[in-house]
Amino acid sequence: MALASGQAGALPVQAYYSQELSSRVRFQQMLLGFDKVHVGPGAPATAAIGQVTADQMGYYHPVEGDYILEAGNYTVSVSQSSDLSGAPSLTIVVPPPQ
């Protein structure tokens, strides 16, 4: 991330995820974590969102009494806001249980 103005400042960095297909009604995108990065003039910066766990991306299943991470494709995107158009992303494939 870098500031377009060429001046020093701070940037918010937010990581969101979405699930391609779910057995439950879920939000279109959900916040995984965020960071505030201090950037020097013209200098790149690195953000640290932290470790992501299956509990963060799953949902609570009352019958199982635990968090469930369904098999399927999950997209993780990083942006300065919740507008993810053009944001870099990656896909995580969770295999079905054996």
N, C-alpha and C positions, 0 to 999 in steps of 0.2 A: 504494500500500500504506500502511496505517496500523495502529498498535497499538490494539487494542480497549480496553485498560486506561486510555488517556489519559495514560500515562507515557512518558518517553523510553526508547528502547531500540534494539535492532538486530533486523532481520528478514532471513531468508534469502529470496532470490527465485530461483526456478528455472524455466528454460524447457525444455520437452519437446516432442518431435515424434513423430508416428505417421504411418505410411503406410497409406492405405486398402486398397490391393491391391498385393502384391509377388510377383515371380516367385521370390523366395527366402524362406525362413523367417526372420522378423525378430522382435525383441522387440515387445511391444504398444506400449510407449512408450520413447523413448530421450532421454537428457539432452543438450541442446544447449549449455547454459551456465548459469552461476549468478553471483549477486552477493550481497553483504551490504550492506544499506542501514541507515544510522543515521537514526532517526526521532525528531523532537522531539515533545513532548506535543501531541496533536491536529493535528499537521502532516502533510501528505501528503509522500511521498518518491518519487523517480524512481530506477529501477535501470538500469544499463548492462550488458547482457549481451554486447554486442560484435557484430561483423559475422558473419553465418552464411554459410558457403560450401557449394557443392554437394558437396564432398568430405565435409563433416560429415554430410550427410543421405543420402549414397549408400553404396555398398558397393564393396569392391575386387573387380574382375573379373579373374581371373588370365590369361584368354585375351587380353583387351584390354590388360592390363598397366597399368590405370589405374582410377580410381574412376568408377563409373557412377551417375548419378542417373536413375532410371527415370521415365518419363512417368506422370502420375497425380495424385491428390489427396493432399496432406500437410497435417496439422493441427498447428499450433503452439499450445501452451498455456503459460500462465504461472501459477505458484502458489508458495506458501510451502513446499510439500512435494510428494512424488510422488503424493499424492492429488489428482487433477485434477477431481473432481466439483465442478461449479459454477465451475470456473476459466475466466477469459476465454480465448478462443481465436480463431484465424483460420485460414482454409484457403488454401493455396498450390496453384495448379494448374500442374503442369509439363507443357507440351505435348509430344507425340511429336516426334522428330526429323524434319526435312523431307527 
